[in-house]
Amino acid sequence: MSDNAANSSRTVARKVRGQPTSDGAGVRMTRVMGTPILDHFDPFLLLDEFRSDDPNDYIAGFPDHPHRGFETVTYMLAGRMKHGDNQGNTGLLGPGSVQWMTAGRGIVHSEFPEQEEGLMWGFQLWVNLPASDKFTAPRYQDIQADGIPEAELGDGVRAKVITGELGGVKGPVTDVATDPVYYDLDLDGGASYTVPLPGGHNVFLYVYDGSISAGPEGSARRVRRGEMALLSHGSRVEVAAEYNGAKLIVVGGRPLNEPIARYGPFVMNTAEEIHQAFADYRAGKL
């Protein structure tokens, strides 16, 4: 990457709208990444938004299922989700909380709603692990809402900082292989902000309420609720909310530039490693 690219404003290189799908035992959601339209955006493999106040859309949850070779990041906006695994770990995710789970060499876990009515709303992101970390010991970083700091970024602009640093505020999630940033921005109507970003990271933003313009003046593009914008490289991105305000997540990570072998809940580097993952799962070794 040239120095000019590293020190420039990012533009919207591509916009993607999610597709309705279901997963687990029939949980309805919108899949924005991990589809035929957008398979992945290195190091990111999948992004789902789940949002419903109809318990029939979420009540069945996600029974026991395995993971190996990547990380799952669950960020709750509303609702309560309980998780457990085959190692005896349990936890409860409430509104505003985050779970950053590193599956590493393997884990079998489940996620079930801890409510029978009301709004369930949030995101699940999958982040790839480098080959050198795919067999690391599993771990959780469970952060409750009061543990996620908020940065005041100027008139009408606030951000919750999950990982990375923004406005002098550091996020609580640490020691992640891809050096990610994950910010939840809240802009009042007409407010604007220039988000500083690591120059070499792949970065996307996803608008989950309202609409924004993204990019420098003269080449900014409108991004509406339910749209993901993949950004070009650069050191910053300018975002501005329309009259009714906007909320969006801004997520970036260091690309791994490694081969991806992926089948269901396993993400490795070769087909042979996928076959081994299934064999280990059948043998109860995860």
QUIFENBEL-V702303 format. One record per residue. N is the residue number from 1. BURIAL is 1 if it has 24 or more other ideal C-beta (glycine too) atoms within 12 Angstrom, else 0. D_FIRST is the distance of its C-alpha to the first C-alpha in Angstrom with 1 decimal. Layout:
# QUIFENBEL-V702303
N/BURIAL/D_FIRST + N/BURIAL/D_FIRST
This chain:
# QUIFENBEL-V702303
1/0/0.0 + 2/0/3.8 + 3/0/6.7 + 4/0/8.3 + 5/0/6.4 + 6/0/6.8 + 7/0/10.3 + 8/0/11.4 + 9/1/13.9 + 10/1/13.3 + 11/1/15.5 + 12/1/17.6 + 13/1/16.1 + 14/0/19.2 + 15/1/22.5 + 16/1/24.6 + 17/0/28.2 + 18/1/29.8 + 19/0/32.7 + 20/0/36.0 + 21/0/36.7 + 22/0/38.7 + 23/1/38.2 + 24/1/40.3 + 25/0/43.9 + 26/0/43.3 + 27/1/41.1 + 28/1/39.9 + 29/1/36.4 + 30/1/33.5 + 31/1/30.6 + 32/1/27.4 + 33/1/25.0 + 34/1/26.4 + 35/0/28.0 + 36/0/28.0 + 37/0/26.2 + 38/1/23.3 + 39/0/23.6 + 40/1/20.8 + 41/1/17.4 + 42/1/16.0 + 43/1/17.5 + 44/1/20.1 + 45/1/23.0 + 46/1/25.5 + 47/1/26.6 + 48/1/30.3 + 49/1/32.1 + 50/1/35.8 + 51/1/38.0 + 52/1/41.8 + 53/0/45.1 + 54/0/47.0 + 55/0/47.7 + 56/0/48.1 + 57/1/44.3 + 58/1/43.5 + 59/1/46.7 + 60/0/46.4 + 61/1/43.1 + 62/1/41.3 + 63/0/43.7 + 64/0/42.8 + 65/1/39.6 + 66/1/37.4 + 67/1/33.7 + 68/1/31.7 + 69/1/28.1 + 70/1/26.5 + 71/1/27.1 + 72/1/29.0 + 73/1/28.7 + 74/1/31.7 + 75/1/31.8 + 76/1/35.3 + 77/1/36.0 + 78/1/39.7 + 79/1/42.0 + 80/1/42.7 + 81/1/41.5 + 82/1/42.9 + 83/1/41.2 + 84/1/42.6 + 85/1/41.8 + 86/0/43.6 + 87/0/43.2 + 88/0/45.3 + 89/0/42.5 + 90/0/43.3 + 91/1/41.9 + 92/1/42.2 + 93/1/39.4 + 94/1/40.7 + 95/1/39.3 + 96/1/36.2 + 97/1/35.7 + 98/1/32.8 + 99/1/32.9 + 100/1/29.8 + 101/1/31.2 + 102/1/29.6 + 103/1/31.5 + 104/1/30.4 + 105/1/33.0 + 106/1/35.0 + 107/1/37.1 + 108/1/39.6 + 109/1/39.9 + 110/1/41.3 + 111/1/40.8 + 112/1/43.8 + 113/1/44.4 + 114/1/46.6 + 115/1/48.2 + 116/0/50.3 + 117/0/49.6 + 118/0/47.3 + 119/0/43.6 + 120/1/41.1 + 121/1/37.5 + 122/1/34.2 + 123/1/31.0 + 124/1/30.1 + 125/1/26.6 + 126/1/25.7 + 127/1/22.8 + 128/1/22.1 + 129/1/22.7 + 130/1/21.0 + 131/0/23.5 + 132/0/24.4 + 133/1/25.7 + 134/1/27.4 + 135/1/30.8 + 136/0/30.7 + 137/0/33.7 + 138/1/33.8 + 139/1/33.6 + 140/1/33.9 + 141/1/32.7 + 142/1/35.3 + 143/1/34.9 + 144/0/37.7 + 145/1/37.3 + 146/0/38.6 + 147/0/36.0 + 148/1/33.0 + 149/1/32.6 + 150/1/32.1 + 151/1/30.3 + 152/0/31.8 + 153/1/29.0 + 154/0/31.2 + 155/0/33.9 + 156/0/34.0 + 157/1/30.9 + 158/1/31.0 + 159/1/28.8 + 160/1/29.7 + 161/1/27.2 + 162/1/27.3 + 163/1/24.4 + 164/1/21.9 + 165/1/22.9 + 166/1/23.6 + 167/1/25.9 + 168/0/26.9 + 169/0/28.0 + 170/0/26.9 + 171/1/27.3 + 172/1/29.8 + 173/1/27.9 + 174/0/26.3 + 175/0/25.2 + 176/1/23.2 + 177/1/21.0 + 178/1/18.0 + 179/1/18.2 + 180/1/18.9 + 181/1/19.8 + 182/1/22.7 + 183/1/24.4 + 184/1/27.4 + 185/1/27.6 + 186/1/31.0 + 187/1/31.2 + 188/1/34.6 + 189/0/35.2 + 190/0/33.4 + 191/1/31.4 + 192/1/27.7 + 193/1/25.0 + 194/1/21.4 + 195/1/19.9 + 196/1/17.4 + 197/1/14.8 + 198/1/12.5 + 199/1/9.0 + 200/1/7.7 + 201/1/11.0 + 202/1/12.3 + 203/1/15.0 + 204/1/18.2 + 205/1/21.2 + 206/1/24.8 + 207/1/27.6 + 208/1/30.9 + 209/1/33.2 + 210/1/33.3 + 211/1/30.6 + 212/1/27.7 + 213/1/25.5 + 214/1/21.7 + 215/1/19.2 + 216/1/19.6 + 217/0/23.0 + 218/0/23.4 + 219/0/21.0 + 220/1/22.1 + 221/1/23.5 + 222/0/26.5 + 223/1/26.2 + 224/1/29.6 + 225/1/31.3 + 226/1/30.4 + 227/1/27.1 + 228/1/23.7 + 229/1/20.6 + 230/1/17.2 + 231/1/14.6 + 232/1/11.4 + 233/1/8.4 + 234/1/9.4 + 235/1/11.8 + 236/1/15.0 + 237/1/17.2 + 238/1/20.5 + 239/1/23.4 + 240/1/27.0 + 241/1/30.0 + 242/1/32.6 + 243/0/36.2 + 244/0/37.1 + 245/1/34.2 + 246/1/31.6 + 247/1/30.5 + 248/1/27.2 + 249/1/25.2 + 250/1/21.5 + 251/1/19.9 + 252/1/16.6 + 253/1/15.7 + 254/1/13.3 + 255/1/12.9 + 256/1/15.1 + 257/0/14.2 + 258/1/17.9 + 259/0/20.7 + 260/1/22.8 + 261/1/26.5 + 262/1/28.1 + 263/0/31.7 + 264/0/33.3 + 265/1/33.0 + 266/1/31.3 + 267/1/27.6 + 268/1/27.0 + 269/1/25.1 + 270/0/27.9 + 271/0/31.0 + 272/0/33.2 + 273/1/31.9 + 274/1/32.8 + 275/0/36.2 + 276/1/36.7 + 277/1/35.7 + 278/0/38.5 + 279/0/40.9 + 280/0/40.3 + 281/1/40.7 + 282/0/44.0 + 283/0/45.1 + 284/0/44.6 + 285/0/42.0 + 286/1/39.4
